[in-house]
Amino acid sequence: MNLTPPDSTISPPSSRRAASGRSVSKNSSAPSATEQNTAKPGVASVTDLTNKLSEYLTPSELKKIKEAYRFSDEKHLGQMRKSGEPYISHPIAVAEICADWKLDAQAIMAALLHDVMEDQDVQKDELIERFGAPVAALVDGLSKLDKLEFQSQIDVQAENFRKMLLAMARDVRVILVKLADRLHNMRTLGFMSSEKKRRIARETMEVYVPIAHRLGLNNIYRELQDLSFQHLYPLRYNTLAKAVKAARGNRREVVSKIMDSVKQALTNAGIEAQISGREKTLFGIYRKMRNKHLSFSQVLDVYGFRIIVDSFPNCYVTLGTLHALYKPMPGKFKDYIAIPKLNGYQSLHTTLIGPYGTPVEFQIRTQDMNHVAESGVAAHWLYKSEDAGISDLQHRTHAWLQSLLDIQRQTGDSAEFLEHVKVDLFPDSVYVFTPKSKIIALPRGATALDFAYTIHTHVGDQAIAAKINHEHAPLRSELRNGDIVEIVTSNGSRPSPNWLTFVRTGKARSAIRHHLRTINLSESIELGQHLLSQALMALNLPPSIPSLVEQRLLNESSAKSMDELHADIGVGKRMAALVARHIRGLVENEPSSSAPLVTRSGEILPNKMDPIVISGSEGAAVQLASCCMPIPGDRIVGHLRRDQGLTVHTAECEVAKRQRSKDSDRWIAVAWDTDLNRRFDCQLKILAHNDKGVLARVAAEIGESDANITYVNMDDDKDHSMMLLRFTVQVDDRIHLARLIRNLRRIPSVARVLRERS
């Protein structure tokens, strides 16, 4: 059945709406998409789409798709792409890509309709009435939030991604259609301005490429990578493309010789196999050159071979045959069949030393493994089989999509949600085991605490230590492939703000931040109230806000209550000085846009405000920086870090100076309280003669000086006459510390005592 409607069935709409950023034909007698398709050979063909769909869809399904096409063609009539093609050619091309994956009729309809809500103001109710709720939900998940007002372009992008990813968590077809949409846009990106090319390419590389990899869509993943590379670094891309083209001729003889040798060896072993040569992608070559600081001539494994066999056991028989033919390179064998990648990918990888000493990579897999490797979750639609590999992939994908919903429930805003999700999209993984031998896959660099949160949020919240390979280890220990990990918990343990400095997974970060926001809410509200009052007084405004102004402030800042607004200020999500400016604008009846809540400004300086008083017992809303460990008597400054409250540094801290040069608006004046009721950590570095009993004498002197030792470390070099001792001690203030240092210097074996600042 042909989807192309006769000319008489399409009535041009009486008014043509121009989509934002897209050109629209001024000709009132614009031809239909069908006529334009026949006129322009480069435009996507509806006939080709029909032929693909008729291979696996029923006539009744094709009839519905035909109706969706007509509706989309009518709505987009007169709308043109930057290339000069009719806009309907884009939805057709997206639907063709989805048809290659053999997606169902609802997904194909959504592909044809994916821009009508965003560009042509079609309402969701109209789509539900004409095409059903499932199709309308898919199109809605693919539509951006252009009609809402946001405070910055970053917020717009983050909220659009959150909407798309949550829709994807409910129905994975959303992201499949979106990836097809992005792929076609990247293929036709050449007509955009250079700045827009770079912005779209960077967005593709940062978000869509990792998602495609995470879902196992390797063909899309590789093509999006190369297209992004081409538009981000056109000169590097073109130079590398020429080098690869030249190298093909030089290496053709080697490739041909290896292919013949492998075919003969497998035939002698009685193995039927399909052997194909493959070339690394240009971005893959570029990444290897950049990461390993190599020239192109030093990247020897530009070419590789893929061997597809008929059964699982023959994968390992083929591996043995290859290792008998050529010598394997040590450490270059990976078994992704026994332990599949996170995205369900299964294959044996080995690198051998081929003729003339050239390293050659081989991938060995079955036909079913190849289906999953190339098409990922789309294999569910491509190959209607009960293959265990595909079922396992669906299970893994469902678990990841469910984790998106968990992160959403615990996340404060769209930007934070996107940050957490990006972390989990890193392709490199490490595989560890629970004590019951269950395999857990984590991002490279994940810690024991990440493992705890992967098991369950409550396990992470109550973790106090870990056992790695049956030996005790701290929670921040980085995990390696094959580690057996066990978590030690305590009912009294709670997450610490310091955990955010070393956890790697999005689930762990969102759970810790959610706990800190919930538990420390009253402290954050109190701190926020104090900061806002100071900012208002700096503008000669009373700290109390009139009720009418307060209501307008809440409406325009999207806060549900003043407590929520104060808490946001207390944890650093909003700047007190900018909220105060916004209030001044409301009081003076100025437009609210003149005082944005989130843009940076240096108008109000910390020295105009009374300092925040620090007693050291404020709780998690106020933290003393671990880099410089301030104690009473030090000159101090305060840094409002996003979602982590107020961090106090010494005024001389090098870390603080670097951060302040980048983000001066988040620094406020702070001062020590006169009434302090706790002790403060401080680091000492002691250079001493390597005499007998010197460590005991130093420790005894610290105790006699009424200080407490919390940590001690000494160098391992016993052969030298001098030794270096490092102590973390608890003191009352700088006067107490000075007295302690004087007492330590009186010890005969001690040559030097310094207060250490990281």
Secondary structure, 3 states (H helix, E strand, C coil): CCCCCCHHHCCCCCCCCCCCCCCECCCCCCCCHHHHHHHCCCCCCHHHHHHHHHCCCCHHHHHHHHHHHHHHHHHCCCEECCCCCECCHHHHHHHHHHHHCCCCHHHHHHHHHCCHHHHHCCCHHHHHHHHCHHHHHHHHHHCCCCCCCCCCHHHHHHHHHHHHHHHHHHCCHHHHHHHHHHHHHHHCHHHCCHHHHHHHHHHHHHHHHHHHHHCCCHHHHHHHHHHHHHHHCHHHHHHHHHHHHHHHHHHHHHHHHHHHHHHHHHHHCCCCEEEEEEECCHHHHHHHHHHHCCCHHHCCCCEEEEEEECCHHHHHHHHHHHHHHCEEEEEEEEECCCCCCCCCCCCEEEEEECHHHCEEEEEEEEHHHHHHHHHHHHHHHHCCCCCHHHHHHHHHHHHHHHHHHHHHHHCCCHHHHHHHHHHHCCCCEEEEECCCCCEEEEECCCEHHHHHHHHCHHHHHCEEEEEECCEEECCCCECCCCCEEEEEECCCCCCCHHHHHCCCCHHHHHHHHHHHHHHCHHHHHHHHHHHHHHHHHHCCCCCCCCHHHHHHHHHHHCCCCHHHHHHHHHCCCCCHHHHHHHHHHHHCCCCHHHCCCCCCCCCCCHHHCCCEEECCCCCCCEEECCCCCCCCCCCEEEEEECCCEEEEEECCCHHHHHHHHHCHHHEEEEEECCCCCCCEEEEEEEEEECCCCHHHHHHHHHHHCCCEEEEEEECCCCCCCEEEEEEEEEECCHHHHHHHHHHHHCCCCEEEEEEECC
